[in-house]
Amino acid sequence: MPNRSYQKGRGFEYRWLERIKGTGKLVRGERFYASKGITDVWYYLTDKSYHEDQCKYTSIHNNKPYISEEEFLDLIQYAMDNPNIIVSLVSGVSRKEPMVWNLSKNI
């Protein structure tokens, strides 16, 4: 059985995709299997843009989303190396609106 942190993160990824679906702009999107890559979810929007997001949810240890410096630098490098992908970092805390940083726009 997966650990609790994995379950919370996976749940947040599905909720994030459902939120995008609710905008009416989602064409197709899914989680990457077991979030084994740099990003966790991918999706296409009606404007034909392709997005990949790294989703971070509240840690069970300190009640704050966490990304290591190394993982953050890898995510920035991934955004720089893939200009046709809109790469974002999405941070979620229970009962609050997720925060989104579009890394592709800011590099």
C-alpha positions as CSV (number, residue, x, y, z in Angstrom):
1,M,0.0,0.0,0.0
2,P,1.4,3.5,-0.9
3,N,2.5,5.7,1.9
4,R,0.3,8.6,3.1
5,S,2.4,11.4,1.5
6,Y,2.2,9.6,-1.9
7,Q,-1.6,9.3,-1.5
8,K,-2.1,12.9,-0.6
9,G,0.1,14.0,-3.5
10,R,-1.7,11.8,-5.9
11,G,-5.1,13.1,-4.7
12,F,-3.9,16.6,-5.2
13,E,-2.8,15.9,-8.8
14,Y,-6.2,14.5,-9.6
15,R,-8.0,17.5,-8.0
16,W,-5.7,19.8,-9.9
17,L,-6.7,18.2,-13.2
18,E,-10.4,18.4,-12.2
19,R,-10.0,22.1,-11.5
20,I,-8.5,22.7,-15.0
21,K,-11.3,20.6,-16.4
22,G,-13.8,22.8,-14.7
23,T,-12.6,25.8,-16.6
24,G,-13.9,24.3,-19.8
25,K,-10.5,24.7,-21.5
26,L,-9.1,21.2,-20.9
27,V,-8.9,19.0,-24.1
28,R,-7.1,16.1,-22.5
29,G,-4.9,15.6,-19.5
30,E,-3.5,12.9,-17.2
31,R,-1.0,12.1,-14.4
32,F,2.3,10.7,-15.4
33,Y,2.4,7.1,-14.1
34,A,3.6,7.2,-10.4
35,S,5.0,10.7,-11.1
36,K,8.3,9.2,-12.1
37,G,9.5,12.1,-14.2
38,I,10.3,15.8,-13.5
39,T,6.6,16.8,-13.7
40,D,3.5,15.1,-12.3
41,V,0.7,15.9,-14.8
42,W,0.3,16.9,-18.4
43,Y,-2.6,18.5,-20.3
44,Y,-3.6,20.2,-23.6
45,L,-5.9,23.2,-23.5
46,T,-8.3,24.4,-26.2
47,D,-5.8,27.1,-27.3
48,K,-3.6,24.1,-28.3
49,S,-1.0,24.8,-25.6
50,Y,0.7,21.8,-23.9
51,H,1.4,22.0,-20.2
52,E,3.3,20.0,-17.7
53,D,3.0,20.8,-13.9
54,Q,4.9,19.7,-10.9
55,C,2.4,19.5,-8.0
56,K,3.4,19.8,-4.4
57,Y,1.0,19.3,-1.6
58,T,1.1,19.8,2.2
59,S,3.7,17.7,3.9
60,I,2.4,15.5,6.7
61,H,5.4,16.5,8.7
62,N,5.2,20.3,8.7
63,N,1.9,21.2,7.0
64,K,3.7,23.0,4.1
65,P,4.4,22.1,0.5
66,Y,8.0,21.3,-0.1
67,I,10.3,21.1,-3.1
68,S,14.1,20.6,-2.6
69,E,16.5,23.0,-4.2
70,E,17.8,20.3,-6.5
71,E,14.4,19.3,-7.7
72,F,13.5,23.0,-8.2
73,L,16.6,23.6,-10.3
74,D,15.9,20.5,-12.3
75,L,12.4,21.8,-13.0
76,I,13.7,25.2,-14.1
77,Q,16.2,23.5,-16.4
78,Y,13.5,21.3,-17.8
79,A,11.4,24.5,-18.6
80,M,14.5,26.1,-20.3
81,D,15.2,23.0,-22.3
82,N,11.6,22.6,-23.5
83,P,10.4,26.0,-24.8
84,N,7.3,24.4,-26.4
85,I,6.0,23.1,-23.0
86,I,4.5,25.4,-20.5
87,V,6.0,24.2,-17.2
88,S,4.5,25.2,-13.9
89,L,5.0,24.5,-10.2
90,V,1.6,24.1,-8.4
91,S,1.6,24.3,-4.6
92,G,-1.4,23.2,-2.6
93,V,-2.4,23.5,1.1
94,S,-5.6,22.0,2.5
95,R,-8.7,24.3,2.2
96,K,-6.8,27.0,0.3
97,E,-6.5,28.0,-3.3
98,P,-3.5,26.4,-5.1
99,M,-0.6,28.7,-6.0
100,V,0.8,28.4,-9.5
101,W,4.2,29.6,-10.8
102,N,4.5,29.5,-14.5
103,L,8.3,28.8,-14.9
104,S,8.2,29.0,-18.7
105,K,6.9,32.5,-18.5
106,N,9.5,33.7,-16.0
107,I,12.7,32.3,-17.6
